[in-house]
Amino acid sequence: MAANCWEAAENIFPVAEFGSLASARRRRRRRRRRRRRRRRRRRRRRRRRRRRRRRRRRRRRRWWRRRGWGRRIIEKVDLFPFHIPTLATSP
């Protein structure tokens, strides 16, 4: 019995280095894509009642709002850790 299971596995499946394995997989995938033929199947259209879902707009919480800056314009101040162009130039 092999000392560890990886050795046993390598006896059955010879393991190549990772780079070549990845490139081979990529090549195989490319070949498979070329072979696919588009077949148009006519489907009987069933009329389905569509439920209208109300979309809730999620407001993105800006970090400066959390810091308590609010909507105020952040000036280009040395105190401020980094300058945000959109805020500094906003009217």
C-alpha positions in Angstrom: 0.0 0.0 0.0 1.3 3.5 -0.9 2.6 5.7 1.9 0.1 8.3 1.0 -3.0 8.5 -1.1 -1.5 11.1 -3.5 1.3 8.7 -4.5 -1.3 6.0 -5.2 -3.3 8.5 -7.3 -0.2 9.5 -9.2 0.3 5.9 -10.2 -3.1 5.8 -11.8 -3.3 9.3 -13.2 0.1 10.7 -14.0 0.0 14.3 -12.9 1.5 17.0 -15.1 2.5 20.4 -13.8 -0.3 22.8 -13.3 0.5 25.1 -16.2 0.3 22.5 -18.9 -2.8 21.0 -17.4 -4.5 24.4 -17.5 -3.5 25.0 -21.1 -4.7 21.6 -22.1 -8.1 22.2 -20.4 -8.3 25.6 -22.2 -7.6 24.0 -25.6 -10.2 21.3 -25.0 -12.8 23.9 -24.1 -12.1 25.9 -27.2 -12.5 22.8 -29.4 -15.7 21.9 -27.8 -17.1 25.4 -28.4 -16.4 25.2 -32.1 -18.3 21.9 -32.5 -21.6 23.2 -31.1 -24.2 23.8 -33.7 -27.2 26.1 -33.0 -30.4 24.3 -33.5 -33.6 26.3 -33.4 -36.4 24.5 -31.8 -39.9 25.9 -32.1 -41.5 26.1 -28.7 -45.2 26.5 -28.2 -45.7 29.8 -26.4 -47.7 29.6 -23.3 -49.2 32.8 -22.0 -48.2 33.2 -18.5 -49.5 35.8 -16.2 -46.7 37.9 -15.1 -46.6 39.1 -11.5 -45.3 42.6 -11.2 -42.6 42.7 -8.7 -41.9 46.0 -7.0 -38.3 46.8 -7.2 -36.9 48.4 -4.1 -34.0 50.7 -4.8 -31.2 50.1 -2.4 -29.4 53.3 -1.5 -25.7 52.8 -1.5 -24.4 53.9 1.8 -21.4 56.1 1.2 -18.7 55.8 3.8 -18.5 59.5 4.4 -22.2 59.5 5.3 -21.5 56.9 7.9 -18.6 59.1 9.2 -21.1 61.9 9.8 -20.0 64.1 6.9 -23.5 64.0 5.4 -23.9 65.8 2.1 -21.4 68.4 3.0 -18.6 69.1 0.5 -15.3 67.7 1.7 -12.7 70.3 1.0 -9.2 69.4 0.0 -7.8 69.6 3.5 -4.6 68.2 4.9 -6.6 66.7 7.8 -8.6 64.6 5.4 -6.8 61.2 4.7 -7.3 61.3 1.0 -8.8 63.7 -1.6 -11.9 62.6 -3.4 -12.1 64.6 -6.6 -15.9 64.2 -7.1 -16.6 65.6 -3.7 -14.1 68.4 -3.7 -15.2 69.7 -7.1 -19.0 69.3 -6.5 -20.8 72.7 -6.5 
